């Protein structure tokens, strides 16, 4: 078994978990600092894209199959829309998060609502980005050495 | 101290903008697609730095992760499917082009004289709705980041549409490049190759 790009392989193995952790931090810290679902989703996707670039697409597809991505794409959007429908069922407007916790004096409902929709955004964005990458990269398996 | 700081920030802004212009010119002149894709990543990173210097950290974050990160990788992936060099085009230098460019450029520069000064509290962007959001976010939403409050709560319906747009973009790529095709997402060979087999 030949090991190409050994340094890159070691680096991505070390970096993979911290990138995911940073994405989660950006995801759930969005209402206190810069960031939110869009940025977190992209960073989350970048971890898998880097993995696919260096380990090869088939290796990444074993971790994150195309079928799972399709489900996640739809689930992310439905999670967002579902939050809106839930607030309506609770007696508020569409995406009127105060309905989630109407008794709260410090708008806890808004916090929950923002976290929920940002989670939906993150899920939809990350799975869509990885999916688009799969589609482009799947047509030619590896970057040739002279392209580096 | 105050004057020294503002001088430094003007210097940073000017050097970032100069680098943006240089990168843009090199991108226009270059015919090597690999170089152009990498330069577009550099362009995004420079504009992200510029947004930080304008205190728009949320925009800078998005530009850095989406523009410099993911779209560069996606462009590389797309570029691998095509040739490495742009076809050389011999376009004769027509005088009408330079006239149009000069006219539009001077009109744009003339229009900037009417723009409010940077950081002007009375500018349209800072009064009206901007002011309303700043006043009401602490009372109504109670999250420290006003950008998130506007994005996810006040304009939650817009963001729902944006998520839909991203989902649709992904769907379009799947349909065009064939994950859901009868091939079942297998590598697509050239038609000619298949004919020879």
Interface residues (C-beta under 8 A of the other chain):
Chain A: X26 X30 X31 X32 X33 X34 X35 X36 X38 X39 X42 X43 X45 X46 X49 X53 X66 X70 X73 X74 X76 X77 X80 X81 X84 X94 X95 X97 X106 X107 X110 X111 X113 X114 X117 X118 X120 X121 X124 X125 X127 X128 X129 X131 X132 X133 X134 X135 X136 X137 X138 X139 X140 X141 X143 X147
Chain B: X34 X57 X58 X60 X61 X62 X65 X66 X69 X70 X73 X74 X76 X77 X78 X80 X81 X84 X140 X141 X142 X143 X144 X145 X147 X148 X149 X151 X152 X153 X156 X157 X159 X160 X162 X163 X164 X166 X167 X169 X170 X171 X173 X174 X176 X177 X178 X179 X185 X187 X188
